[in-house]
Amino acid sequence: MISSDSVIPIPLLLFALTLAWGCEFAATGSPAEVQERERFISAYVDLRVWLLRMRTTQMGDAVRDSLLAAHDVTEDELLNFVDTHGTDVEFMRDVWNDIETRIATRREGDVGSVR
């Protein structure tokens, strides 16, 4: 039987669970890995938003290279990122979720600027 002296207060339990959850899902990558992830996301978002704004599925090499250069990344580096992390389902899920969120935010900004 559990005595009332051994019961953990609810606020303390919630704090402990929140702390444990935060530690479990915190970014554990090195600064270089975090930067690589951010460059991939930012470059991909810019490429995708450009296509959406132009209402096309085709992008010229010059435009693509210019957008990638703005992020100091090459097409090969983007492909290498996917090759390196593609099997890490949770990691890539988080990457694509970030991409979707940023695209939606940028698109909302586009709509708001037209009003």
N, C-alpha and C positions, 0 to 999 in steps of 0.2 A: 504494500500500500504506500502511496506517495503522501508524504506529509505536506502541509501547507508551507513549511519552511523550505522545501526543496523545489517549489514551483517557480519557474522563471517568469518574471514580470513580462507581460505582452510587449510593452515598448522596447524592452531590452531584446526580446526574441526577434521582433521586427527589424531592429537595428542590426542584429547579428546576421539575419537572413539577407538583408539588403547588402551588407558588407561582403558576405560570401558570394552572393550573386554578382556583385560588381567586380570582384576579383576574378571570378571564373570567366567573365566575358570581356574583361579589359584587354586592350590591345597589348599583346605580348611581344610584338615584333620589335626588331631593332630600329633605331631612328632611320637607317637606310631603307629598311623594308616599309616603314610607315611612309616615307617620302616616295618610294616607288609606287605604292598603292595610291597615294594622293595624285601623283602625276598621271597614272593610268586613268583614274576616275575623271580628273579634270580634262584631260585630252579627249577621252571618249565622249564626255558630255558636250564639249565644244563641237566635236565632229557631228554628233547626232543633232544638236540644236541647229547647227548650220543647215543640215539636210532638211530639218523640219521647217525652218524659216523659208528656205528656197522651194519647199514643196517638191522635192525631187529625191530620187534614190541614187543619183549619180553625182560624183564630186570629182572635179579635175585634180590632176596631180599637184598643180601649183597651189591650189587652195588647201588641199590636204597637207602638203608639206609645210605651208605657212602656219596652219593651225597647230600642227605638231611641233614646229620650231618654237612657237610661243610658249610651249610647255617643256621645251628642251628634251623632247622624246622623239624617237624614230618609230616608224611602222614596225620594224623588226623588234624593237624593245616592247611594244605593245603585245605583239604576238608571243614573245618570250615570256611576258608576264602571265599570259593565259596558259601557256605550256607549263610554266612553273607551278602555278597555283590552281590550275583547272581541276585537279583531282580532290582538292580540299573543298568539299561541298559547302560547309558552313562559312568558310572564308569568302568564297565566291558569292554565296547568297548575300552576305553582308555588303560585298562590293556592288552587286547589281541593285540591291535595295538603295544604297547610297546614290548610285547613278540615276535610278528612277526618281528618287526624291529631288535631286538637283535639277533634272530635266523638267519635272513638274513645276518646280519653283521658278525656273527661268521662263517657262512657257506662261505661267501666271503673270510674271513681270511683263512679258510681251503683250498680253491681253490688257493688263492694267495701263500700259503706256499708250494704247490705242484709244482708250476712253477719253 
